Each structure stands twice: as C-alpha cells, then as structure tokens.
Amino acid sequence: MYLTPSMAKLVHEFNKLPGIGPKTAQRLAFHILKISATEARVLASAIIEVKDRITNCPICYNITEDSPCSICKDTTRDHGLICVVEQPSDIIAMEKTRVYKGDYHVLQGAISPLDGIRPDNLRINELLMRIQQEKVKEIIIATDSDVEGEATALYLERLLRTMVARVSRIAHGIPIGSNIEYTDEVTLSKALESRRIL
Amino acid sequence: MYLTPSMAKLVHEFNKLPGIGPKTAQRLAFHILKISATEARVLASAIIEVKDRITNCPICYNITEDSPCSICKDTTRDHGLICVVEQPSDIIAMEKTRVYKGDYHVLQGAISPLDGIRPDNLRINELLMRIQQEKVKEIIIATDSDVEGEATALYLERLLRTMVARVSRIAHGIPIGSNIEYTDEVTLSKALESRRIL
C-alpha cells in the first residue's frame, strides 16, 4: 500500500529468492530504482540468459552451455574416476579444492521417501549406463552427510559394489581448524570410528 | 572458472547488489537455475518494469507511476503540512506509522560536501517553490540523524525560518523498547537535552 504497483511487484519477486526477507527485498528494489536503466537491463538479461543457455551435460548431468560439459570433454582428466554428487553446486566446491582430477556424476538430488524422491527419480540409471560403457576404476560417493545423503550413499554402495572395482565414500570427521571441544557428538563419534592408524 | 559463462555473469550481477556477497550471489544464481523459465522471466521483467514505469512526482519528488503521486493527489490529506525527507524509502517508513497525514517533499539526498553534494544538488529550490505557491503551515524536517542529515536539517531550518509559520524537526531520543544502559552516549545526551517537562 505504500509502494507503487511495479515496486510492490519487484519487492514481492525479490522476496521469493532464498534468504531474501521483506526488508532486504525492499532495499534491493530501491537499489534497482537508483541504478541506470542499462544496469537494470544487464541484470534482467543475465537472469534470462542463464535459463536460455544452460542445459545438463548428457554424460554427467552437470550444468553446461556446451555438450558435453568442459569436465567430461577434458582429456587431461582421469575418466576412470567418477565422483558422485547431489547437485551441480557440489562440483564447484570440489573443483575449488584443486585436488580432484576425475569426472563427476550429478544425481540431481538425494533419496528422500518423505519428499517422494525414489532412486529412479535420480540420475542413477544414467550412472549405471556410464559404468557399463566407460572403464570406471573407482566411484567416489560424495553425497551430503545428512539423512538423505547417507541413505543415497548406502543405496549406491550396495548397488555398485559388484559392478566397480572400488567404491569409496569421502571421509567424515572434524573439520580442519575447528576445536574438539565445540564439535558435536555425532561428528566426534564418526571421527573416532574412522580414526587412522598412524 | 568453475561456473559456465552465463552463470558467472549472473553471479557477478547479483554480487553488485547491496548486501549480496559472492556466496549469496552464487546461491541466488543456482536458485534461478532451479526455478521455471516463466518464474525467471517474471523476475527479470519486474526489474525492467520498475525502471520503465517509475518517475518522480513533479510536486514532492517521491517515486510514482502516476503524476502527481497518490499522496499529493489525496484530498483527505493535510496539504498545509510538508514533511521533508531524504529518500523515497523514508516515506514508506513514515507511512507505516499511520500517524502522519500531511504531504512530503523528497530532497533526493543530503548535503555532503565530501561527496560533492551541495544544497543546489538537492530538491531544495523545488521545496521553496512549493512554499511560495501552496499555503504551507508547517515544515517537518525528517532528514536522517547522521552528520549529513543534521547538516541538511540545520541548513533548511535557517533557510525556511522566515518563510514558514512553523519549522520543526522530528524528535531524537531513546528508541521505544530499548534500555538506558545500552543506549550510546550521544543519543542519551540528546535525550537529556530534549527532555519534556511533565
């Protein structure tokens, strides 16, 4: 009632974005008012371009503008290694480590019966096809460590055990730089259980 | 390098918005990827529409889609009362009180010699014209209580004193609901200075 119709609409749209409350949405809308029409158009077209240009890689189901994606195409990477993740954003986190040089496979979610997500809603069949067609030496399961991620990891481990020479799960334990004192008991139990002999 | 070109561009554009850091920008960009193309288009067009439709009211310089704005047009409001604010967003805050029933005048900034903003860069001449043309009984100065806002208030008070029957400044003191103990010394000094006789 205090905003003009187009401002109210913009605030409403910004408010739909994750982590943007009504106050931030209003601040963003007033920012859009302040910037030049050209700058606003650049932002608007960036939003539309992302939707127009990005597809999923037909091999690994990561987001890409080329087909196949730059990782699947990269001949310097080890295509015998596949790291299975839930979301494309997980690949960004993995790539930032600069340690991993294998391929990926994006499940596009995790098994979650409560949300109606069963194994056949994920890209698991596509992973099985890759395993049959490519020479896969190892599958690294890097799903999240929440309930859904752990359930998915367990499901994949049982499914793939007989098909691939090695199936592994990324390690869970105390994050680097944190104190034992402030580590939650579940993480600490897991860290004890997974201790390495020195 | 880990994002596709169009995603990198969208993250860059979101990162330009106030209060949106690189992590939030990335989360927002992935959110745009997830929503439908229609929803993305609605957001993009809301951004453009705001720039296309909104102008300044030729009387009070508030943002508006009509000319003059709904407040200046409203015959139930007291047009003899003008509340002077820095920004259109200040009007929203004032209107939310539901107490004020007069008009507004948006300066579009505050005097700030360091940023090169002098009185003639603000809508002060337009305010003087309104005072000459309309029957103004009182000007309420509601600029911010920071250095620039106080300088602007002082400037306006001196300028308008002889032209308008009453020039007032909104009260400064302890915010309702807060403790004396945690009130900063400048606010507390001001609250003491502006004490009301009971």
Interface residues (C-beta under 8 A of the other chain):
Chain A: M1 Y2 L3 T4 P5 S6 M7 K9 L10 H12 E13 F14 K16 L17 P18 G19 I20 T24 Q26 R27 L28 A29 F30 H31 I32 L33 A37 E39 A40 R41 V42 L43 A44 S45 A46 I47 I48 E49 V50 K51 D52 R53 I54 I63 T64 E65 Q87 P88 S89 I91 I92 E95 K96
Chain B: M1 Y2 L3 T4 P5 S6 M7 K9 L10 H12 E13 F14 K16 L17 P18 G19 I20 T24 Q26 R27 L28 A29 F30 H31 I32 L33 A37 E39 A40 R41 V42 L43 A44 S45 A46 I47 I48 E49 V50 K51 D52 R53 I54 I63 T64 E65 Q87 P88 S89 I91 I92 E95 K96
